[in-house]
Amino acid sequence: MKAATLVIGIAAGMAMATAGVIAMYPDVSRRMMRDSRRALRCGKRAVGQIGNLFG
């Protein structure tokens, strides 16, 4: 039970910190979305290249 409370507290703290950062810097969420899409594309490309090496 204590572990669940700890996890809930950590999640709530992270949510509050994220909300605070987004309130101060509204463009952060757009940048995060853009960068995550770029990271996914690069990751897919890397996986494809690794698959070609072994396939």
C-alpha positions in Angstrom: 0.0 0.0 0.0 2.9 2.4 0.8 4.4 1.7 -2.7 1.1 2.6 -4.4 1.0 5.9 -2.4 4.6 6.7 -3.4 3.9 6.0 -7.1 0.8 8.1 -7.0 2.7 10.9 -5.3 5.5 10.8 -7.9 3.0 10.8 -10.8 1.2 13.8 -9.3 4.4 15.7 -8.7 5.5 15.0 -12.3 2.1 16.2 -13.6 2.3 19.4 -11.5 5.8 20.1 -12.7 4.9 19.6 -16.3 1.9 21.8 -15.9 4.1 24.5 -14.4 6.6 24.4 -17.2 3.9 24.5 -19.9 2.3 27.5 -18.1 5.6 29.4 -18.2 6.7 28.3 -21.6 3.7 27.5 -23.9 5.8 26.5 -26.9 7.4 23.6 -25.0 4.6 21.2 -25.7 4.8 21.9 -29.4 8.6 21.4 -29.4 8.2 18.1 -27.5 5.7 16.8 -30.1 7.9 17.9 -33.0 11.0 16.3 -31.4 9.3 13.1 -30.5 8.1 12.7 -34.1 11.6 13.2 -35.3 13.0 10.7 -32.8 10.4 8.1 -33.9 11.4 8.6 -37.5 15.1 8.2 -36.7 14.4 5.2 -34.6 12.4 3.5 -37.3 15.2 4.2 -39.8 17.8 2.7 -37.4 15.7 -0.4 -36.9 15.3 -0.9 -40.6 19.1 -0.5 -41.2 19.8 -3.1 -38.4 17.2 -5.4 -40.0 18.9 -5.1 -43.4 22.3 -6.1 -41.8 20.9 -9.4 -40.4 18.3 -10.1 -43.0 
